[in-house]
Amino acid sequence: MKRKLLAGLAVVAVSFTAGTATAAGWWDKPKPPRPGTVAPVLPAGQANPMIANGVGIGANTAYYKTSGLGPSALNTGAPGEAAYIDTAVFPGGTLPAGVTITEAQGINVLRRIGENLQAAGLSYDDVYTMRVFLQNPAGAATADFAGWNRAYRQYFANTDLTTGKFVPVPLGTAAPAKPFVVNKARPSRFALEIENLPVNGWLVEVEVDAAYPTR
């Protein structure tokens, strides 16, 4: 069953003592993460997990919350959902073989998230929590979670934890290749299919929390 959710999330910047993200889980430790740090709890036995099981936030950690951001209307003149294809990534708004409209909009959104973070002095690797809202593409019975996850892997969770090397990611049905942004961060995350997003033509809206790194 689809859920109707209220849109319009506010930007909140909270500044305490500077913090940094860490790569190790802390579930086997008797104390929470050190002050000024966040520590993801990663699934055991996986070299390239998509998301964390959860994240611990140490005391006095400075963090930032984005608004819920959707894709920008960069494909000038295109109707509906196609208007939100990022033409800097897909020239002329033409999608390569197998790239879905949700995948393309997901890439657009994540590029906007990156710009938002950069303006706040942060980057993709500082993200520790993500919330994702997906709407069904026109004529589809369900949201395109697979397309969203391909877009997500272009910017997050695309390194092998055992080797430190990037893991190739497919764009549509193309052979997997180097991700757009190599990033070991694996935020905790939920992704929901909802009935309507606040802008006509949007299929994806994303909100993230990020921790300020120690200076």
C-alpha positions as CSV (number, residue, x, y, z in Angstrom):
1,M,0.0,0.0,0.0
2,K,1.3,3.4,-0.9
3,R,1.8,6.0,1.8
4,K,1.1,9.7,1.5
5,L,3.9,11.7,3.1
6,L,4.2,15.4,3.7
7,A,6.9,17.1,1.6
8,G,8.9,20.2,2.3
9,L,11.7,19.4,4.7
10,A,13.6,22.3,6.3
11,V,17.4,22.9,6.2
12,V,18.9,22.7,9.6
13,A,22.6,23.3,10.4
14,V,23.8,22.3,13.9
15,S,27.2,23.2,15.0
16,F,28.8,21.7,18.1
17,T,32.4,20.3,18.2
18,A,33.7,19.2,14.8
19,G,33.3,15.5,14.0
20,T,34.3,13.0,11.4
21,A,32.9,9.9,9.8
22,T,34.7,6.6,10.6
23,A,34.6,3.3,8.6
24,A,34.4,0.8,11.5
25,G,31.3,-0.6,13.2
26,W,31.0,-0.2,17.0
27,W,28.4,-2.8,17.9
28,D,31.0,-5.0,19.6
29,K,32.4,-2.2,21.8
30,P,31.1,-1.3,25.3
31,K,31.0,2.4,24.6
32,P,29.3,4.5,21.9
33,P,31.4,6.3,19.2
34,R,34.0,8.9,20.4
35,P,32.7,12.5,20.7
36,G,32.9,14.2,17.4
37,T,32.6,11.1,15.3
38,V,30.0,9.0,13.6
39,A,30.4,5.2,13.1
40,P,28.3,3.1,10.7
41,V,27.4,-0.4,11.7
42,L,28.0,-2.4,8.5
43,P,26.6,-5.8,7.6
44,A,29.0,-8.6,8.4
45,G,30.7,-10.7,5.7
46,Q,30.0,-8.3,2.8
47,A,32.8,-6.6,0.9
48,N,30.6,-4.1,-0.8
49,P,27.4,-3.5,1.3
50,M,24.9,-1.0,-0.1
51,I,23.9,0.6,3.2
52,A,24.8,0.5,6.8
53,N,22.6,-1.3,9.3
54,G,22.6,1.8,11.3
55,V,24.9,4.6,12.5
56,G,26.2,5.7,15.9
57,I,26.6,9.4,16.5
58,G,29.1,10.5,19.1
59,A,28.5,13.3,21.5
60,N,29.2,16.9,20.3
61,T,29.2,15.9,16.6
62,A,28.6,18.8,14.3
63,Y,26.1,17.8,11.6
64,Y,24.1,19.2,8.7
65,K,20.6,18.2,7.4
66,T,19.7,19.0,3.8
67,S,16.1,19.8,2.7
68,G,14.4,17.2,0.7
69,L,15.8,17.8,-2.8
70,G,14.4,16.8,-6.1
71,P,15.9,16.9,-9.6
72,S,16.4,20.2,-11.4
73,A,14.5,20.9,-14.6
74,L,17.6,21.0,-16.9
75,N,16.2,19.3,-20.0
76,T,14.6,22.5,-21.3
77,G,11.5,22.0,-23.3
78,A,11.0,18.4,-22.5
79,P,7.6,17.4,-21.1
80,G,6.9,15.9,-17.7
81,E,9.4,13.4,-16.2
82,A,11.9,13.9,-19.0
83,A,12.3,17.6,-18.1
84,Y,14.3,16.4,-15.1
85,I,17.1,14.6,-17.0
86,D,20.5,16.3,-16.3
87,T,21.8,17.2,-19.7
88,A,25.3,17.7,-18.4
89,V,25.3,13.9,-17.8
90,F,23.0,12.9,-20.7
91,P,23.6,15.4,-23.6
92,G,20.4,16.4,-25.3
93,G,18.4,14.5,-22.7
94,T,19.0,11.2,-24.5
95,L,19.3,8.3,-22.2
96,P,21.7,5.4,-23.1
97,A,20.4,1.9,-23.4
98,G,18.7,0.6,-20.3
99,V,19.0,3.9,-18.3
100,T,15.5,4.4,-16.8
101,I,13.9,7.8,-16.1
102,T,14.1,7.1,-12.3
103,E,17.9,6.3,-12.7
104,A,18.4,9.5,-14.6
105,Q,16.4,11.6,-12.1
106,G,18.3,9.9,-9.3
107,I,21.6,11.0,-10.8
108,N,20.2,14.5,-11.2
109,V,19.1,14.6,-7.5
110,L,22.4,13.2,-6.2
111,R,24.3,15.9,-8.2
112,R,22.1,18.5,-6.5
113,I,22.8,16.9,-3.1
114,G,26.5,17.2,-3.9
115,E,26.2,20.9,-4.7
116,N,24.1,21.5,-1.5
117,L,26.8,19.7,0.6
118,Q,29.6,21.6,-1.0
119,A,28.0,24.9,-0.2
120,A,27.9,23.8,3.4
121,G,31.6,22.8,3.4
122,L,30.9,19.1,3.1
123,S,31.1,16.3,0.5
124,Y,29.4,12.9,-0.3
125,D,31.8,11.0,2.0
126,D,30.5,13.0,5.0
127,V,26.9,11.6,4.5
128,Y,25.8,9.2,7.2
129,T,22.0,9.0,6.8
130,M,19.8,9.2,3.7
131,R,16.0,9.3,3.2
132,V,14.6,8.5,-0.3
133,F,11.1,9.0,-1.6
134,L,10.2,7.4,-5.0
135,Q,7.2,7.9,-7.1
136,N,6.1,5.4,-9.9
137,P,7.1,6.4,-13.4
138,A,4.1,7.1,-15.6
139,G,2.3,3.9,-16.5
140,A,4.4,1.8,-14.0
141,A,2.7,-0.2,-11.3
142,T,5.6,0.3,-8.8
143,A,8.5,2.6,-8.2
144,D,11.8,1.8,-9.9
145,F,14.0,0.8,-7.0
146,A,16.5,-1.0,-9.2
147,G,17.1,2.2,-11.3
148,W,17.4,4.3,-8.1
149,N,20.0,1.9,-6.7
150,R,22.1,2.1,-9.8
151,A,22.1,5.9,-9.5
152,Y,22.9,5.6,-5.8
153,R,25.9,3.4,-6.4
154,Q,27.4,6.0,-8.8
155,Y,27.9,8.2,-5.7
156,F,27.8,6.0,-2.6
157,A,28.9,2.6,-1.4
158,N,31.1,1.7,-4.4
159,T,34.4,0.6,-2.9
160,D,35.5,-2.9,-1.8
161,L,36.0,-2.8,2.0
162,T,38.7,-5.5,1.8
163,T,40.8,-3.9,-1.0
164,G,39.9,-0.3,-0.9
165,K,39.4,-0.3,-4.7
166,F,36.3,1.0,-6.5
167,V,33.7,-1.5,-7.6
168,P,32.5,-0.9,-11.2
169,V,28.8,0.3,-11.5
170,P,26.5,-0.2,-14.5
171,L,24.8,2.7,-16.1
172,G,21.6,1.2,-17.4
173,T,22.5,-2.0,-19.2
174,A,26.0,-0.9,-20.1
175,A,29.0,-2.8,-18.8
176,P,29.9,-1.8,-15.3
177,A,32.5,1.1,-15.2
178,K,34.2,3.4,-12.8
179,P,31.6,5.2,-10.6
180,F,31.0,8.9,-11.2
181,V,32.2,9.6,-7.6
182,V,34.4,6.9,-5.9
183,N,33.1,7.0,-2.3
184,K,33.4,4.4,0.5
185,A,30.6,6.0,2.6
186,R,27.6,3.7,3.3
187,P,24.9,5.7,5.0
188,S,22.0,4.3,6.9
189,R,19.1,4.6,4.5
190,F,15.4,4.1,3.8
191,A,13.6,4.3,0.4
192,L,9.9,4.5,0.2
193,E,7.4,4.3,-2.6
194,I,4.9,7.2,-2.2
195,E,1.8,8.3,-4.1
196,N,2.9,11.9,-5.0
197,L,5.9,14.1,-4.8
198,P,5.5,17.9,-4.4
199,V,6.6,18.8,-8.0
200,N,4.8,17.4,-11.1
201,G,7.3,15.2,-13.0
202,W,9.5,14.4,-10.0
203,L,10.1,10.7,-9.4
204,V,12.8,11.0,-6.8
205,E,13.3,13.2,-3.7
206,V,16.3,12.8,-1.3
207,E,17.3,14.2,2.1
208,V,20.6,13.5,3.8
209,D,22.4,14.1,7.1
210,A,26.2,14.7,7.0
211,A,28.8,15.1,9.8
212,Y,31.4,17.9,9.6
213,P,34.9,16.4,9.4
214,T,37.4,17.2,12.1
215,R,39.7,20.1,11.1
